[in-house]
Amino acid sequence: MNQPTAFLKQTEQTIVTTKTGCDTDPVAVYLSGLNLNSRRTMLAALDTIAQLGLGDETATAWNVPWSQLRFQHTQAVRSALADKYAHTTANRMLSAMRGVLKAAWKLGLMTAEDYQKAASVESIQGEILPSGRALSSGELVGLLNTCEVAPLDIRDAAIFSVLYGCGLRRAELVALNIADYKMEEKELVVRGKGNKQRAVPLGHAVPAINDWLIIRGDEEGPLFWGLGNRNRGQRLTDQAVYNMLRKRAKLAGVKNLSPHDFRRTFVGDLLDAGADIATVQKMAGHASPTTTSRYDRRGQTARHQAASLLHIPYKKRTVGGE
């Protein structure tokens, strides 16, 4: 076939149209090794690859004969993804495809040579600015000022303090248990991506946590839980944290804010204050210092300072000469 979007047409007659058991299907085996959030993300990526490969918008990951893919097929997938998506999104999809191919090999559905060749497609190169933005100190003050003395206010203030003071991902925040708070060490034990644990100092977030624990108590369970009639004592969800932040941001007059912006601000502020990048990388739970460096604002500040050195002899103009 000449077009990348039809790279699987020649094997369409062998497509399995129903999901097989988890012990034999490479998609199911691959997904079973991921956490819940990653499963949703990577299954959606595999569905996209299936739709591109089969030229069918209704196709899913379960419709693809993954063990029959060879280098010419996966290379066509790479080409199709590169044409349609940003490199970060495309590479995430390629990672999902490689994961399924590896599962197919381990299940004995394809040879080691076929697997290695099919999975050898190169990642797509590119560079984009990180999404989101950093919070100003005034915005952080405004968000905290929306939290008064009610139990819900004290909890939300503690969440803001931990998001900024520890740079946690939203999923890491909601996964915290009270046992993860090490009071004497003034640290949180955080479970990050890949089920990797790291100890993150709380710093100036300690008073906010302690105030919340007076309300919460010391019984086992989630560090942050619901206080409503229906979710009292239950672990907060990712969406609940996002909804809370939107509500508080509206009250504070803060626009275009997401939970990840606290993490971006945490990394940027630490680097601005002189913390070395290796230390910040460990605190943020980044696998590579390259990821941490994407949040470094110092280069941007230097660029703005350099641009201001150039004088443009422009005089203000008005329409019609008025």
Buried (B, 14 or more C-beta within 10 A) or exposed (E): EEEBBBBBBEBBEEBEEEEEEEEEBBBBBBBEEBBEEBBEBBBBBBBBBBBBBBBBEEBBBBBBBBBBBEBEBBBBBBBBBBEEBEBEBBBBBBEBBBBBBBBBBBBEBBEEEBBBBBBEBEEBEEEEEBEBBBBEEEBBEBBBEBBEEEEBBBBBBBBBBBBBBBBBBBBBBBBBBBEBBEEEEEBBBBBBBEEEEBEBBBEEBBEBBEBBBEBBEEEEBBBBBBBEEEEEEBBBBBEBBEEBBBEBBEEBEBEEBBBBBBBBBBBBBBBEEEEEBEEBBBBBBBEEBEBBBBBBBEEEEEEEEEEEEEEEEEEEEEEEEE
